[in-house]
Amino acid sequence: MAEHAALGFDPAPGNPAAVLALTRKLGASAKSLGEASRVVTDLVSHSSSWQGEAATAFRASLSRDLPRYLSSAHTSLEEAARRLTGWHDTLVAHRELAARYEVQAAAAKTEEALTDVRRLARELAAEHAAAARRVSATLNAATDELAPKEPGLLSSIWHKITEDPADALSNASAILGAIGAGVALFFPPAGLAIMLVGSGLSLAALAMHVSDAKFRKSLTDGFTKGQFDADFWKSSVTLLGDTAGSVPGVAALASGAKAGTAAARAAMAATPEASALTGLAPGTTAFQQAAWSTSDDLRQIESPLTGWAMRSSSQETRDRVGVAVATTGAVTAGCDYGSDSEALEHGSTAVDGARGVLEDAPSAIKKSGRVWSALRP
């Protein structure tokens, strides 16, 4: 306040030297980020300057969004440095004008002259505050782009679904399986329909996983190179779950196709003079009935291990335990869209693996045997 004793206030507070020092630091940081952005972009674009297994592994570990984030941060810091440079120049000009007003106020001979100078100083203060707010707003906008925002729950889930649709189908199948098992306790037809949809998703997930070179590599590296790492076990458990989950759907299709073909042939043989469309209606009806009947039979087949362990329990208790086992699959599937914790992922793989070995695989084998005996000529 001693600097502006005559005016009674500082019309243009600020430290131009501090602002200039910060501007230089931001400029240097922007330059470093620009260089990092260029290098990472070259690496991701498979530059010929670095090739080989190490380069391939490094590129695979890089987030696809990293170059974009670095470029955005570089642009933001450059903009912040430019804005601060402008603010430094404005601050210097305002402080020079404030010093001039202070001299005029100290030299004022009359109260009227002092009032006029103080009015000019207040106008300067208002202009200075408005300029400071504008700079602050632009700096906040630039800072918002320095790093990616943490996505919301729905955004995170959608990102994971689009990033790995095969896993998304596996997870959806597990969730529908649990829902179907629960609904079947009270409304068997509705529960069976839900489980059939889940089985179809398992079949689609199995096809997508098997066609994925990265998925196959995680499995083959385990057997050929001894790399029994987390990726190997996760892929193995996923493959087991997809295969077991698709059995009811495949069995229903096969059983329905056999019955439908037989019914269509019988209808056409009964009226040989009619067109081939004669067998369409009875074939379709037979397909639906056989597929539904097979699915309902398989729904009631439990794992031999579970049957042995619960041999003295009532059927109602067995059904509820079956729902509880299916629910663990839904829970681990839901965890896949939660925190990106390695411990949680490994725990989910262990739970799915245990369920697959003790429940899903034995049950699938028993169901496959039942269907095969029914389909044999």
C-alpha positions as CSV (number, residue, x, y, z in Angstrom):
1,M,0.0,0.0,0.0
2,A,3.0,2.3,0.6
3,E,3.6,2.3,-3.2
4,H,0.2,3.8,-3.8
5,A,-0.3,5.9,-0.7
6,A,-1.7,8.8,-2.6
7,L,-4.3,6.7,-4.5
8,G,-5.1,4.6,-1.5
9,F,-5.1,1.3,-3.4
10,D,-3.2,-0.7,-6.1
11,P,-5.1,-0.4,-9.4
12,A,-3.0,-3.1,-11.1
13,P,-1.8,-5.8,-8.7
14,G,0.6,-8.4,-10.1
15,N,4.3,-9.4,-10.5
16,P,5.4,-9.2,-14.1
17,A,8.7,-10.9,-13.3
18,A,6.9,-13.9,-11.8
19,V,4.6,-14.1,-14.8
20,L,7.5,-13.9,-17.3
21,A,9.3,-16.8,-15.4
22,L,6.2,-19.0,-15.5
23,T,5.7,-18.2,-19.2
24,R,9.3,-19.4,-20.0
25,K,8.7,-22.6,-18.0
26,L,5.5,-23.3,-19.8
27,G,7.2,-22.7,-23.1
28,A,10.0,-25.1,-22.3
29,S,7.4,-27.8,-21.1
30,A,5.4,-27.3,-24.4
31,K,8.6,-27.8,-26.4
32,S,9.4,-31.0,-24.5
33,L,5.9,-32.4,-25.0
34,G,6.0,-31.6,-28.7
35,E,9.2,-33.6,-29.0
36,A,7.7,-36.5,-27.0
37,S,4.6,-36.4,-29.2
38,R,6.7,-36.6,-32.3
39,V,8.8,-39.5,-31.1
40,V,5.8,-41.5,-29.8
41,T,3.9,-40.9,-33.1
42,D,6.8,-42.2,-35.1
43,L,7.0,-45.3,-32.9
44,V,3.3,-46.0,-33.1
45,S,3.4,-45.5,-36.9
46,H,6.0,-48.3,-37.1
47,S,8.9,-46.1,-38.1
48,S,11.8,-47.9,-39.7
49,S,14.1,-46.4,-37.1
50,W,13.2,-49.1,-34.6
51,Q,12.1,-52.6,-35.6
52,G,12.2,-56.1,-34.0
53,E,10.4,-57.9,-31.2
54,A,11.2,-55.3,-28.6
55,A,9.7,-52.6,-30.8
56,T,6.6,-54.7,-31.5
57,A,6.1,-55.4,-27.8
58,F,6.6,-51.7,-26.9
59,R,4.1,-50.6,-29.5
60,A,1.6,-53.1,-28.2
61,S,1.9,-51.8,-24.7
62,L,1.3,-48.2,-25.8
63,S,-2.2,-46.8,-25.4
64,R,-3.7,-46.0,-28.8
65,D,-4.7,-42.7,-27.3
66,L,-1.3,-41.7,-26.0
67,P,-0.1,-39.8,-29.1
68,R,-3.4,-37.8,-29.1
69,Y,-3.1,-37.0,-25.4
70,L,0.5,-35.8,-25.9
71,S,-0.4,-33.7,-28.9
72,S,-3.3,-32.2,-27.0
73,A,-1.1,-31.4,-23.9
74,H,1.5,-29.8,-26.2
75,T,-1.1,-27.6,-27.9
76,S,-2.6,-26.6,-24.5
77,L,0.7,-25.6,-23.0
78,E,1.7,-23.6,-26.0
79,E,-1.7,-21.8,-25.8
80,A,-1.2,-21.2,-22.1
81,A,2.3,-19.8,-22.7
82,R,1.0,-17.5,-25.4
83,R,-1.8,-16.2,-23.2
84,L,0.5,-15.6,-20.3
85,T,2.9,-13.7,-22.6
86,G,0.0,-11.4,-23.5
87,W,-1.0,-11.0,-19.8
88,H,2.6,-10.1,-19.0
89,D,2.6,-7.3,-21.5
90,T,-0.8,-6.1,-20.3
91,L,0.3,-6.3,-16.7
92,V,3.5,-4.2,-17.4
93,A,1.4,-1.5,-19.2
94,H,-1.2,-1.4,-16.4
95,R,1.4,-1.1,-13.7
96,E,3.2,1.7,-15.6
97,L,-0.2,3.6,-15.9
98,A,-0.9,2.9,-12.2
99,A,2.5,4.4,-11.3
100,R,1.7,7.5,-13.4
101,Y,-1.6,7.9,-11.6
102,E,0.2,7.6,-8.3
103,V,2.5,10.4,-9.2
104,Q,-0.4,12.6,-10.4
105,A,-2.3,11.9,-7.2
106,A,0.7,12.8,-5.0
107,A,1.1,16.1,-7.0
108,A,-2.6,17.1,-6.9
109,K,-3.1,20.5,-5.4
110,T,-6.9,20.4,-5.0
111,E,-9.4,17.8,-3.8
112,E,-11.1,17.9,-7.3
113,A,-7.8,17.0,-9.0
114,L,-7.2,14.1,-6.6
115,T,-10.8,12.9,-7.2
116,D,-10.3,12.9,-10.9
117,V,-7.0,10.9,-10.7
118,R,-8.6,8.4,-8.3
119,R,-11.5,7.9,-10.7
120,L,-9.1,7.1,-13.5
121,A,-7.3,4.7,-11.2
122,R,-10.6,2.9,-10.4
123,E,-11.4,2.6,-14.1
124,L,-7.9,1.1,-14.6
125,A,-8.6,-1.3,-11.7
126,A,-11.9,-2.5,-13.3
127,E,-10.2,-3.0,-16.7
128,H,-7.3,-4.8,-15.0
129,A,-9.7,-7.2,-13.1
130,A,-11.6,-7.9,-16.3
131,A,-8.4,-8.7,-18.2
132,A,-7.3,-11.0,-15.4
133,R,-10.6,-12.9,-15.5
134,R,-10.3,-13.4,-19.2
135,V,-6.8,-14.8,-18.9
136,S,-7.9,-17.0,-16.1
137,A,-10.7,-18.4,-18.1
138,T,-8.5,-19.2,-21.1
139,L,-5.9,-20.8,-18.9
140,N,-8.5,-23.0,-17.2
141,A,-9.7,-24.1,-20.6
142,A,-6.2,-24.9,-21.7
143,T,-5.5,-26.8,-18.5
144,D,-8.7,-28.9,-19.0
145,E,-7.1,-30.4,-22.1
146,L,-3.7,-31.3,-20.5
147,A,-4.8,-34.8,-19.5
148,P,-7.8,-37.0,-20.4
149,K,-10.7,-36.9,-18.1
150,E,-11.5,-39.9,-16.0
151,P,-14.4,-41.5,-17.9
152,G,-17.8,-42.0,-16.2
153,L,-19.1,-45.5,-15.5
154,L,-21.2,-45.9,-18.7
155,S,-18.4,-44.4,-20.8
156,S,-15.9,-46.8,-19.3
157,I,-18.2,-49.8,-19.9
158,W,-18.9,-48.8,-23.5
159,H,-15.1,-48.3,-24.1
160,K,-14.4,-51.8,-22.8
161,I,-17.2,-53.3,-24.9
162,T,-16.0,-51.7,-28.1
163,E,-12.3,-52.4,-27.3
164,D,-12.9,-56.2,-26.9
165,P,-16.4,-57.2,-28.3
166,A,-15.5,-61.0,-27.9
167,D,-15.0,-60.6,-24.2
168,A,-18.2,-58.5,-24.0
169,L,-20.2,-61.4,-25.6
170,S,-18.7,-63.8,-23.1
171,N,-19.6,-61.5,-20.2
172,A,-23.1,-61.0,-21.6
173,S,-23.6,-64.7,-21.9
174,A,-22.5,-65.3,-18.3
175,I,-24.9,-62.6,-17.1
176,L,-27.8,-63.9,-19.1
177,G,-27.0,-67.5,-17.9
178,A,-27.4,-66.4,-14.3
179,I,-30.6,-64.4,-15.0
180,G,-32.1,-67.3,-16.9
181,A,-31.2,-69.8,-14.2
182,G,-32.9,-67.6,-11.6
183,V,-36.0,-67.0,-13.7
184,A,-36.3,-70.7,-14.5
185,L,-36.9,-71.4,-10.8
186,F,-40.3,-69.7,-11.1
187,F,-41.0,-69.5,-14.9
188,P,-39.1,-72.3,-16.6
189,P,-40.1,-71.4,-20.2
190,A,-38.9,-67.8,-19.8
191,G,-35.7,-68.8,-18.0
192,L,-35.0,-71.4,-20.7
193,A,-35.4,-68.7,-23.5
194,I,-33.0,-66.4,-21.7
195,M,-30.4,-69.1,-21.3
196,L,-30.7,-70.1,-25.0
197,V,-29.9,-66.5,-25.9
198,G,-26.9,-66.6,-23.6
199,S,-25.8,-69.9,-25.2
200,G,-26.0,-68.2,-28.6
201,L,-23.8,-65.4,-27.3
202,S,-21.3,-67.9,-26.0
203,L,-21.1,-69.5,-29.5
204,A,-20.5,-66.1,-31.1
205,A,-17.9,-65.3,-28.5
206,L,-16.1,-68.6,-29.1
207,A,-16.0,-67.9,-32.8
208,M,-14.6,-64.4,-32.3
209,H,-12.0,-65.5,-29.8
210,V,-10.8,-68.4,-31.9
211,S,-10.4,-66.1,-34.9
212,D,-8.4,-63.6,-32.8
213,A,-4.7,-64.0,-33.5
214,K,-3.7,-62.4,-30.2
215,F,-6.0,-64.7,-28.3
216,R,-4.6,-67.8,-30.0
217,K,-1.0,-66.6,-29.5
218,S,-1.5,-66.3,-25.7
219,L,-2.5,-70.0,-25.7
220,T,0.1,-71.3,-28.1
221,D,2.9,-69.4,-26.3
222,G,2.0,-71.3,-23.1
223,F,2.4,-74.7,-24.7
224,T,5.3,-73.9,-27.1
225,K,7.3,-71.5,-25.1
226,G,6.2,-72.3,-21.5
227,Q,4.7,-68.9,-21.0
228,F,2.1,-69.8,-18.5
229,D,1.4,-66.2,-17.5
230,A,-1.8,-64.4,-16.6
231,D,-2.8,-64.0,-20.3
232,F,-2.5,-67.7,-20.9
233,W,-4.7,-68.6,-17.9
234,K,-7.3,-65.9,-18.7
235,S,-7.5,-67.0,-22.3
236,S,-7.7,-70.7,-21.3
237,V,-10.5,-70.0,-18.8
238,T,-12.3,-67.8,-21.4
239,L,-12.1,-70.6,-24.0
240,L,-13.4,-73.2,-21.5
241,G,-16.3,-70.9,-20.6
242,D,-17.2,-70.1,-24.2
243,T,-17.1,-73.7,-25.2
244,A,-19.2,-75.0,-22.3
245,G,-21.6,-72.2,-22.6
246,S,-22.2,-72.8,-26.3
247,V,-23.0,-76.5,-25.8
248,P,-26.8,-76.1,-25.1
249,G,-27.2,-73.8,-28.1
250,V,-25.4,-76.1,-30.5
251,A,-27.2,-79.1,-29.2
252,A,-30.6,-77.4,-29.6
253,L,-29.7,-76.4,-33.2
254,A,-28.5,-79.9,-34.0
255,S,-31.5,-81.7,-32.5
256,G,-33.9,-79.3,-34.1
257,A,-32.2,-79.6,-37.5
258,K,-32.4,-83.4,-37.4
259,A,-36.1,-83.4,-36.4
260,G,-37.0,-80.7,-38.8
261,T,-35.2,-82.4,-41.7
262,A,-37.0,-85.7,-41.0
263,A,-40.4,-84.0,-40.7
264,A,-39.9,-82.1,-44.0
265,R,-38.8,-85.3,-45.8
266,A,-41.8,-87.2,-44.5
267,A,-44.2,-84.5,-45.6
268,M,-42.7,-84.4,-49.1
269,A,-42.7,-88.2,-49.4
270,A,-46.4,-88.2,-48.5
271,T,-47.3,-85.8,-51.3
272,P,-44.5,-86.3,-53.9
273,E,-46.5,-84.3,-56.5
274,A,-46.4,-81.2,-54.3
275,S,-43.6,-78.6,-54.3
276,A,-40.6,-78.5,-52.0
277,L,-42.3,-75.9,-49.9
278,T,-44.7,-78.6,-48.7
279,G,-42.2,-79.7,-46.1
280,L,-41.4,-76.2,-44.8
281,A,-44.2,-75.9,-42.3
282,P,-43.9,-79.3,-40.7
283,G,-40.2,-79.1,-40.8
284,T,-40.2,-75.7,-39.0
285,T,-42.6,-76.9,-36.4
286,A,-40.6,-80.1,-35.7
287,F,-37.4,-78.0,-35.5
288,Q,-38.9,-75.7,-32.9
289,Q,-40.3,-78.5,-30.8
290,A,-37.2,-80.6,-30.9
291,A,-34.9,-77.7,-30.1
292,W,-37.0,-76.6,-27.2
293,S,-37.4,-80.1,-25.8
294,T,-33.6,-80.7,-26.0
295,S,-32.8,-77.4,-24.4
296,D,-35.2,-78.1,-21.5
297,D,-33.7,-81.6,-21.0
298,L,-30.2,-80.2,-21.0
299,R,-31.2,-77.4,-18.6
300,Q,-32.0,-80.0,-16.0
301,I,-28.6,-81.8,-16.3
302,E,-26.2,-80.9,-13.6
303,S,-22.5,-81.5,-13.2
304,P,-21.6,-85.1,-12.0
305,L,-19.5,-83.5,-9.3
306,T,-22.3,-81.3,-8.1
307,G,-24.7,-84.3,-8.2
308,W,-22.4,-86.4,-6.2
309,A,-21.7,-83.7,-3.6
310,M,-25.4,-82.9,-3.2
311,R,-26.7,-86.5,-3.6
312,S,-28.6,-86.2,-0.3
313,S,-30.1,-82.8,-1.0
314,S,-33.5,-82.0,-2.4
315,Q,-34.0,-80.9,-6.0
316,E,-35.1,-77.5,-4.8
317,T,-31.8,-77.0,-3.0
318,R,-29.8,-78.3,-6.0
319,D,-31.6,-75.8,-8.2
320,R,-30.8,-72.9,-5.9
321,V,-27.1,-74.0,-5.7
322,G,-27.1,-74.0,-9.5
323,V,-28.4,-70.5,-9.6
324,A,-25.7,-69.4,-7.1
325,V,-22.9,-71.0,-9.2
326,A,-24.2,-69.3,-12.3
327,T,-24.4,-66.0,-10.4
328,T,-20.6,-66.2,-9.7
329,G,-20.1,-66.1,-13.4
330,A,-22.3,-63.0,-13.7
331,V,-20.4,-61.3,-10.8
332,T,-17.0,-62.0,-12.3
333,A,-18.3,-60.7,-15.7
334,G,-19.5,-57.5,-14.0
335,C,-16.1,-57.1,-12.4
336,D,-14.6,-56.9,-15.8
337,Y,-16.2,-53.5,-16.2
338,G,-15.1,-52.2,-12.8
339,S,-11.7,-51.2,-11.6
340,D,-8.7,-52.0,-13.8
341,S,-7.1,-53.9,-10.9
342,E,-4.7,-56.8,-11.7
343,A,-5.6,-58.4,-8.3
344,L,-9.3,-58.3,-9.2
345,E,-8.7,-59.6,-12.7
346,H,-6.6,-62.5,-11.4
347,G,-9.2,-63.3,-8.7
348,S,-12.0,-63.3,-11.3
349,T,-9.9,-65.7,-13.5
350,A,-9.3,-68.0,-10.5
351,V,-13.1,-68.1,-9.7
352,D,-14.1,-68.7,-13.3
353,G,-11.4,-71.3,-13.7
354,A,-12.6,-73.2,-10.6
355,R,-16.2,-73.0,-11.7
356,G,-15.2,-74.2,-15.2
357,V,-13.3,-77.2,-14.0
358,L,-15.7,-78.3,-11.2
359,E,-19.1,-77.3,-12.8
360,D,-19.1,-76.1,-16.4
361,A,-16.8,-78.6,-18.1
362,P,-18.2,-81.8,-16.4
363,S,-21.7,-80.5,-17.1
364,A,-20.9,-79.7,-20.8
365,I,-19.4,-83.2,-21.3
366,K,-22.4,-84.9,-19.8
367,K,-24.8,-82.8,-21.9
368,S,-22.7,-83.5,-25.1
369,G,-22.9,-87.2,-24.4
370,R,-26.7,-87.1,-24.0
371,V,-27.1,-85.2,-27.2
372,W,-24.7,-87.4,-29.2
373,S,-26.6,-90.5,-28.1
374,A,-29.8,-88.9,-29.3
375,L,-28.4,-87.7,-32.6
376,R,-26.7,-90.9,-33.7
377,P,-28.4,-92.6,-36.6
